[in-house]
């Protein structure tokens, strides 16, 4: 308990620390008051009077005591919002007295520190989140992405992906979000591949044509992986975006099936053919060749591509392509041989790009399968074992400079 006269002495002290103590006492007494109305009115007036104190320490002490109370006087909190940034930002972030309408008004004219404080509040509404995103401020967007209380919609996340695709720091934050839509994850992954291919280190280490193929294959792999992990409406929207942007090519579908992403493969065919995914999966799993031809035709593929897809599915059925790399190599080799035999070496123009892709993939799969095999073999053979090699030529080879 403190005598009123002692309180008055503190409130009129020349020392800011003592006036700050008086401000906290008045604020706490006001919030806890359950006595006469005139006493409550006097305490309210005392709280208001500290708004005029010349010391930021005193006003900060007042704000600290009122900051998290739902019973803090609204005029006082609004005055503190207009105060020094160190006070205003704390009030904006934590005061429950401020309503969404207040924060929407503040967001339209506020500078970055206040915007960051709004973004740090709990349970932001979609409208307030949209108002903050409209500022296109990197630090504010970062706070929203990191906040567990900013319930960003899929549309907002896609907007952020589009806005910050070329910023590696923001890309990392967005990709770390488990709720990031598949379309946004794809957009960022594609940008990462482009940036990586442009780096001096990568360009200097890999021949340009090979680098282009590598990046294409990596993006294809990421695209099908993202699609296979997506479900529900997000998966539907993702595939629709691939179709509209003409990225859902036969090459991409072949990649998906060869790497065991059959759910994505079936979902893509279902959307293209306007057939339920369950029916598509059943046709691919146990359906006849005739039934598969009808499915691929309905999905918009001409006869040569449809035949190739049917052959791919039939060759792959006995294998678990998701984990069996040797089976992948076998299937691709068989597809290449079948194309050569079927067209007597004269592959039609409609299949030329796919034929070239299968040959490139065959080399990649063969390389991957060969890694470490010789070293393992050398470790396992007896020490006295020798390679049978005829005499090497003595003349030097004239090779062009690298």
Secondary structure, DSSP 8 states (H G I E B T S, - for coil): ---HHHHHHHHT-SSHHHHHHHHHHHHHHHHH--S-HHHHHHHHHHHHHGGG-S-HHHHHHHHHHHTT-TTS-HHHHHHHHTS-HHHHHHHHHH-TTS-HHHHHHHHHH--HHHHHHHHTSSSB-HHHHHHHHTT--HHHHHHHHH-SSB---HHHHHHHHHHHTT-HHHHHHHHT-TT--HHHHHHHHHHHHHHHHHSHHHHHHS-HHHHHHHHHHHHHHHHHHHHHH--HHHHHHHHHHHHHTT---HHHHHHHHHTT-HHHHHHHHHHHHT--HHHHHHHHHH--HHHHHHHHHHTT--HHHHHHHHHHHHHHTTS-TTT-HHHHHHHHHHHHHHHHHHTTT---HHHHHHHHHHHHHHHHHHHHHHTTHHHHHHHHS-TT----------S-------
